Amino acid sequence: MKERLYQTGVLLLLLHFFLRLILWNSVMMLKGT
């Protein structure tokens, strides 16, 4: 159970980082134009 929770935490962290990266790129593109 603990291992599963850890895996879920890592996945959420990666997802959060990925979403922030996409958001940052979108903001930069909007500022660029």
C-alpha positions in Angstrom: 0.0 0.0 0.0 2.8 2.4 0.9 4.6 1.8 -2.4 1.4 2.4 -4.3 0.9 5.7 -2.5 4.5 6.7 -3.3 4.0 5.9 -7.0 0.9 8.0 -7.1 2.8 10.9 -5.4 5.5 10.7 -8.0 3.0 10.6 -10.9 1.2 13.6 -9.5 4.4 15.5 -9.1 5.4 14.8 -12.7 2.0 15.8 -13.9 2.1 19.0 -11.9 5.5 19.9 -13.3 4.4 19.1 -16.9 1.3 21.2 -16.6 3.4 24.2 -15.2 5.8 23.8 -18.1 2.9 23.9 -20.6 1.4 26.9 -18.9 4.8 28.7 -18.8 5.3 28.1 -22.5 1.8 29.4 -23.3 2.4 32.6 -21.3 5.8 33.1 -23.1 4.1 32.6 -26.5 1.4 35.1 -25.7 4.0 37.7 -24.5 6.1 37.1 -27.6 3.4 38.0 -30.0 
